[in-house]
Amino acid sequence: MKINALFVFSLFLSGCTASVSSLKNIDSPYSKTTVGLSEISSFDIYKDGETLHALVSGLKTQKDKAQTVLYLQSTDEGKHWSAPVEIQNNFSPALASRGNDVQIAAKDENLIAIWQTQGEIPNSGALVSVYSHDAGKTWQAGKNPAVDNLGDQSHADLIADNNGKFHTVWLADPEENGYQSLRYARSLDNGENWQPPLKIDDSSCSCCWNTLAISPNNDLHVLYRDMNPRDMTLLSSSDNGSSWKSKKTVGEFNWHFDGCPHVGGGIAFDKNNAFYASVWTGESSKSGLYTVNSMTNLPVKIGKTATHSDIAVLDNRVVIVWDEMSKNGTGIFSAQSVDNGATWSTPRRLSANDTKSTHPRIIAIENNALILWTEKQPKHLSQWAMTWLD
């Protein structure tokens, strides 16, 4: 698998257009983007047509106590980016971190962003939803999809379907059974309002991210970690989110665990509506990262120490990316399969040595892919990095 040179951003709030600069040797020391921020806490990336939309949160200076949320876009597959727009001016600050990231989705000129805010209890709070009808130039406050501003509402994901409806899921405060519940809501007016939320599972893990995906037949799917056992689970809707069914375990490891692993999964669909998922388990005899597809339902192990992951389907291959501890620091790795996930190529390191790189994201662009992550060099703050496969 051919890997291009690593790219670093050079983005500033005062700039008009931002470009990326390349490094010839990905194993050499380098600096990371600030995006106008001194430290990156969280990000999300979303592709709509030919446009990539990015949402980034973090601190402007180390003296700041509240995160700033920025929006930027690229129309040339990530080679150049617009100047960041600060959208958090009049909205509650983000309580965001990797694994509980800020979220963005787009359809044409309409964009929605969602993030968790700080409530009365430390490290918990309600969701905030904002929208733009002018491709991200200006932003307005929307309604909270969870309806109220009480309790803990975290680990949201957000997606837009082909008809312009927006869908979101999140984890809500414990139910009477003591478990977090998985909630869902949709917006039919591009984020100005949300329909009443649905409880689609009343017992889910309380700290793992959820992943929404839409298959080519326009069915809606959410991949999440169930409560007991704590295996990854897929729920699906064929009526635009009005009802959810076909609950399916994705990787039956039968993992029983009383704690928070903080690891979700990735899912992508091919043109025939078959899914490919990347899932992690802590089951002692099977611990590690696996891929599973809906054709065989057989887990294929990627690595014992591999953890946070994402997956994409390209024209003629499937690509998985993940973070993993190694002798050269926590790195971002990638592998590909040309036989529907039955076998995988030798892992290839994408990030530089001696860094703490984590939580990669992958976006399919025709038969190429853009991979993004955050990383921290020794004595430096966490920053944003990206590269292309081909």
KOLZADREN-407409 format. One line per 8 residues: number of its first residue (from 0); their letters; for each residue x, y, z of C-alpha. Coordinates in nm, 2 decimals, padded with zeros to 4 digits. Layout:
% residues N
NUM	A	X,Y,Z; ...
END
This chain:
% residues 390
0	MKINALFV	00.00,00.00,00.00; 00.14,00.33,-00.10; 00.14,00.61,00.16; 00.19,00.97,00.06; 00.40,01.21,00.27; 00.25,01.33,00.59; 00.08,01.68,00.57; 00.06,01.94,00.84
8	FSLFLSGC	-00.18,02.23,00.85; -00.09,02.59,00.87; -00.42,02.75,00.96; -00.49,03.08,01.14; -00.80,03.26,01.23; -00.69,03.58,01.05; -00.61,03.41,00.72; -00.82,03.39,00.41
16	TASVSSLK	-00.72,03.06,00.28; -00.52,02.79,00.44; -00.30,02.53,00.27; -00.12,02.23,00.38; 00.26,02.17,00.37; 00.42,01.83,00.33; 00.71,01.66,00.51; 00.94,01.44,00.31
24	NIDSPYSK	01.00,01.19,00.60; 00.71,01.09,00.82; 00.96,00.96,01.08; 01.13,01.30,01.14; 01.02,01.55,01.41; 00.77,01.81,01.30; 00.52,02.06,01.43; 00.14,02.03,01.41
32	TTVGLSEI	-00.13,02.27,01.32; -00.29,02.51,01.57; -00.59,02.60,01.35; -00.58,02.92,01.54; -00.58,02.72,01.86; -00.29,02.63,02.08; -00.43,02.29,02.16; -00.68,02.07,01.98
40	SSFDIYKD	-00.92,01.88,02.21; -01.16,01.74,01.95; -01.26,01.73,01.58; -01.50,01.58,01.33; -01.49,01.55,00.96; -01.78,01.51,00.71; -01.80,01.47,00.34; -02.09,01.61,00.13
48	GETLHALV	-02.05,01.59,-00.24; -01.71,01.75,-00.32; -01.68,01.94,00.00; -01.51,01.83,00.32; -01.65,02.00,00.64; -01.44,02.01,00.95; -01.53,02.11,01.31; -01.25,02.16,01.56
56	SGLKTQKD	-01.25,02.25,01.93; -00.98,02.35,02.17; -00.81,02.62,02.36; -00.69,02.95,02.20; -00.43,02.99,02.48; -00.34,02.79,02.78; -00.49,03.06,03.00; -00.84,02.99,02.85
64	KAQTVLYL	-01.07,02.77,03.05; -01.34,02.72,02.78; -01.30,02.55,02.45; -01.35,02.74,02.12; -01.53,02.57,01.84; -01.42,02.64,01.48; -01.56,02.55,01.14; -01.36,02.51,00.81
72	QSTDEGKH	-01.41,02.35,00.47; -01.21,02.22,00.18; -01.33,02.18,-00.18; -01.02,02.00,-00.31; -01.00,01.69,-00.10; -00.82,01.85,00.19; -00.53,02.01,00.00; -00.65,02.36,00.09
80	WSAPVEIQ	-00.89,02.48,00.36; -01.10,02.79,00.42; -01.02,03.03,00.70; -01.17,02.89,01.02; -01.50,03.05,01.13; -01.55,03.08,01.50; -01.90,02.96,01.56; -01.90,02.93,01.94
88	NNFSPALA	-01.93,03.31,02.02; -02.29,03.30,02.15; -02.32,02.94,02.24; -02.23,02.73,02.54; -01.86,02.62,02.54; -01.79,02.26,02.43; -01.71,01.98,02.68; -01.53,01.78,02.42
96	SRGNDVQI	-01.25,01.53,02.41; -01.14,01.25,02.17; -01.41,00.98,02.18; -01.67,01.25,02.28; -01.60,01.47,01.99; -01.78,01.77,01.85; -02.00,01.67,01.56; -02.09,01.81,01.22
104	AAKDENLI	-02.31,01.71,00.92; -02.39,01.88,00.60; -02.63,01.86,00.30; -02.58,02.13,00.03; -02.58,02.47,00.20; -02.72,02.34,00.53; -02.50,02.24,00.81; -02.56,02.13,01.17
112	AIWQTQGE	-02.31,02.11,01.45; -02.36,01.94,01.79; -02.15,01.92,02.10; -02.18,01.85,02.48; -02.16,02.14,02.72; -02.05,02.16,03.08; -02.34,02.12,03.33; -02.35,02.15,03.71
120	IPNSGALV	-02.18,01.82,03.76; -01.82,01.81,03.64; -01.76,01.64,03.31; -02.13,01.61,03.23; -02.39,01.83,03.07; -02.65,01.89,02.80; -02.62,01.90,02.42; -02.60,02.22,02.21
128	SVYSHDAG	-02.72,02.22,01.85; -02.64,02.50,01.60; -02.71,02.54,01.23; -02.61,02.72,00.92; -02.81,02.78,00.60; -02.53,02.95,00.41; -02.26,02.68,00.40; -02.10,02.77,00.73
136	KTWQAGKN	-02.06,03.15,00.69; -02.30,03.23,00.98; -02.45,03.01,01.25; -02.77,03.03,01.46; -02.88,02.85,01.78; -03.10,02.54,01.72; -03.30,02.34,01.97; -03.15,02.08,02.19
144	PAVDNLGD	-03.24,01.74,02.02; -03.27,01.59,02.37; -03.55,01.85,02.44; -03.43,01.94,02.79; -03.10,02.08,02.93; -03.09,01.85,03.23; -02.86,01.56,03.31; -02.59,01.41,03.10
152	QSHADLIA	-02.61,01.40,02.72; -02.29,01.28,02.56; -02.12,01.08,02.28; -02.34,01.22,02.00; -02.31,01.14,01.63; -02.47,01.33,01.35; -02.55,01.25,00.98; -02.76,01.38,00.69
160	DNNGKFHT	-02.95,01.15,00.45; -02.99,01.19,00.08; -03.32,01.37,00.12; -03.18,01.64,00.35; -03.30,01.50,00.68; -03.06,01.52,00.97; -03.03,01.25,01.22; -02.85,01.23,01.56
168	VWLADPEE	-02.79,00.98,01.84; -02.65,01.03,02.19; -02.62,00.87,02.53; -02.86,00.99,02.80; -02.88,00.98,03.18; -02.93,00.64,03.34; -03.27,00.50,03.33; -03.45,00.32,03.62
176	NGYQSLRY	-03.24,00.02,03.55; -02.93,00.23,03.62; -02.80,00.21,03.26; -02.74,00.48,03.01; -02.99,00.48,02.72; -02.93,00.54,02.35; -03.15,00.82,02.22; -03.23,00.93,01.86
184	ARSLDNGE	-03.38,01.24,01.71; -03.42,01.39,01.36; -03.46,01.73,01.21; -03.67,01.80,00.91; -03.60,02.17,00.88; -03.22,02.17,00.86; -03.15,02.20,01.23; -03.39,02.47,01.34
192	NWQPPLKI	-03.60,02.22,01.53; -03.59,01.85,01.62; -03.87,01.60,01.64; -03.94,01.44,01.98; -03.65,01.20,02.07; -03.69,00.82,02.07; -03.53,00.58,02.32; -03.39,00.31,02.09
200	DDSSCSCC	-03.21,00.11,02.35; -03.26,00.15,02.73; -02.93,-00.02,02.83; -02.61,00.08,02.65; -02.25,00.14,02.76; -02.22,00.48,02.91; -01.89,00.60,02.77; -01.82,00.47,02.42
208	WNTLAISP	-01.88,00.67,02.11; -02.17,00.59,01.87; -02.14,00.58,01.49; -02.42,00.66,01.25; -02.41,00.54,00.89; -02.64,00.54,00.59; -02.64,00.24,00.35; -02.68,00.29,-00.03
216	NNDLHVLY	-03.05,00.20,00.00; -03.09,00.49,00.24; -03.15,00.28,00.55; -03.01,00.43,00.87; -02.78,00.24,01.10; -02.62,00.31,01.44; -02.32,00.11,01.58; -02.29,00.13,01.96
224	RDMNPRDM	-02.16,-00.07,02.25; -02.43,-00.26,02.43; -02.44,-00.31,02.81; -02.45,-00.68,02.87; -02.25,-00.83,02.71; -02.04,-00.53,02.62; -02.01,-00.62,02.25; -02.07,-00.38,01.97
232	TLLSSSDN	-02.43,-00.38,01.84; -02.60,-00.25,01.53; -02.95,-00.11,01.51; -03.12,-00.02,01.18; -03.41,00.18,01.05; -03.57,00.15,00.71; -03.83,00.43,00.77; -03.61,00.74,00.82
240	GSSWKSKK	-03.57,00.68,01.19; -03.94,00.64,01.28; -03.87,00.29,01.41; -03.56,00.08,01.49; -03.52,-00.29,01.46; -03.29,-00.57,01.35; -03.07,-00.55,01.66; -02.75,-00.74,01.57
248	TVGEFNWH	-02.43,-00.81,01.76; -02.12,-00.72,01.56; -01.86,-00.95,01.68; -01.99,-01.19,01.94; -01.72,-01.19,02.20; -01.95,-01.23,02.50; -01.75,-00.97,02.69; -01.88,-00.91,03.04
256	FDGCPHVG	-01.73,-00.60,03.20; -01.84,-00.37,03.48; -01.66,-00.05,03.37; -01.61,00.20,03.09; -01.38,00.09,02.80; -01.42,00.43,02.62; -01.39,00.26,02.28; -01.65,00.27,02.01
264	GGIAFDKN	-01.62,00.14,01.65; -01.64,00.23,01.28; -01.87,00.11,01.01; -01.90,00.16,00.63; -02.12,00.01,00.36; -02.04,-00.11,00.01; -02.25,-00.05,-00.30; -02.44,-00.38,-00.23
272	NAFYASVW	-02.55,-00.26,00.12; -02.30,-00.50,00.29; -02.14,-00.35,00.60; -01.78,-00.36,00.72; -01.72,-00.27,01.08; -01.41,-00.22,01.30; -01.48,-00.33,01.66; -01.27,-00.37,01.98
280	TGESSKSG	-01.32,-00.61,02.27; -01.15,-00.64,02.61; -01.25,-01.00,02.66; -00.93,-01.15,02.81; -00.90,-01.44,02.58; -00.98,-01.24,02.26; -00.87,-00.89,02.35; -00.79,-00.66,02.05
288	LYTVNSMT	-00.93,-00.49,01.74; -01.12,-00.69,01.48; -01.30,-00.64,01.15; -01.65,-00.79,01.09; -01.86,-00.79,00.77; -02.22,-00.87,00.72; -02.15,-01.14,00.46; -01.96,-01.38,00.69
296	NLPVKIGK	-02.01,-01.22,01.04; -01.68,-01.37,01.13; -01.44,-01.15,01.33; -01.09,-01.11,01.18; -00.83,-00.99,01.42; -00.62,-00.69,01.33; -00.40,-00.66,01.64; -00.40,-00.72,02.02
304	TATHSDIA	-00.28,-00.37,02.12; -00.48,-00.19,01.85; -00.76,00.01,02.00; -00.95,00.32,01.85; -01.03,00.27,01.49; -01.22,00.37,01.18; -01.30,00.20,00.85; -01.39,00.29,00.49
312	VLDNRVVI	-01.49,00.12,00.17; -01.32,00.24,-00.15; -01.39,00.13,-00.50; -01.18,-00.19,-00.49; -01.07,-00.23,-00.13; -01.15,-00.18,00.23; -00.92,00.03,00.45; -00.90,00.03,00.83
320	VWDEMSKN	-00.71,00.28,01.04; -00.63,00.25,01.41; -00.40,00.37,01.69; -00.17,00.13,01.87; 00.11,00.13,02.12; 00.46,00.05,01.98; 00.82,00.09,02.07; 00.81,00.42,01.89
328	GTGIFSAQ	00.52,00.56,02.08; 00.14,00.54,02.02; 00.10,00.56,01.64; -00.16,00.56,01.37; -00.16,00.25,01.15; -00.34,00.14,00.84; -00.41,-00.19,00.65; -00.62,-00.28,00.35
336	SVDNGATW	-00.81,-00.57,00.22; -00.89,-00.67,-00.14; -01.09,-00.98,-00.05; -01.38,-00.84,00.14; -01.20,-00.84,00.47; -01.09,-01.20,00.47; -00.73,-01.10,00.48; -00.54,-00.78,00.55
344	STPRRLSA	-00.21,-00.63,00.43; 00.08,-00.58,00.66; 00.01,-00.28,00.89; 00.17,00.05,00.78; 00.25,00.33,01.02; 00.11,00.66,00.91; 00.22,00.89,01.20; 00.57,01.00,01.30
352	NDTKSTHP	00.77,00.81,01.56; 00.79,00.92,01.93; 00.44,01.08,01.93; 00.12,01.00,02.11; -00.12,00.98,01.82; -00.48,00.88,01.87; -00.84,00.84,01.74; -00.79,00.83,01.36
360	RIIAIENN	-01.07,00.92,01.12; -01.09,00.81,00.76; -01.29,00.97,00.48; -01.33,00.78,00.14; -01.27,01.01,-00.16; -01.34,00.80,-00.47; -01.07,00.53,-00.46; -00.85,00.73,-00.23
368	ALILWTEK	-00.89,00.82,00.14; -00.80,01.11,00.37; -00.69,01.01,00.72; -00.69,01.25,01.02; -00.60,01.22,01.38; -00.47,01.42,01.68; -00.12,01.37,01.82; 00.10,01.51,02.09
376	QPKHLSQW	00.48,01.53,02.07; 00.70,01.54,02.38; 00.68,01.88,02.55; 00.41,02.00,02.29; 00.04,02.03,02.30; -00.21,01.81,02.11; -00.24,01.91,01.75; -00.41,01.79,01.42
384	AMTWLD	-00.25,01.58,01.15; -00.36,01.43,00.82; -00.24,01.22,00.52; -00.37,01.05,00.21; -00.33,00.68,00.12; -00.25,00.73,-00.25
END
